[in-house]
């Protein structure tokens, strides 16, 4: 079983940590991206309600993923700070213990 720290990325230029929403999605037991996106939107609202700029913590990106046929296609994703991941976990409807994720 993967944990939160297992899907962490580190920017080699400045050492900042980030997580991709598509990698966090299965950890929080969401099967469909569209359902997970609604949780991310709730988390962005919570961030805004705390007088914190969501764009500092949720960065929309595009990345290439491999398909079974060997081809690649571009998909939307979101790079998130630790704080953003915490907000997503708090706003989700997961059965998994948040503390077990290490967020």
Secondary structure, DSSP 4 states (H G I P E B T S, - for coil): ---GGGG-EE-TTT--EEEEHHHHHHHTT---HHHHHHHHHHHHHHHHHTT--GGGTEEEEEEEEE-TTS-EEEEEEEEE-HHHHHHHHHHS--SS-HHHHT-
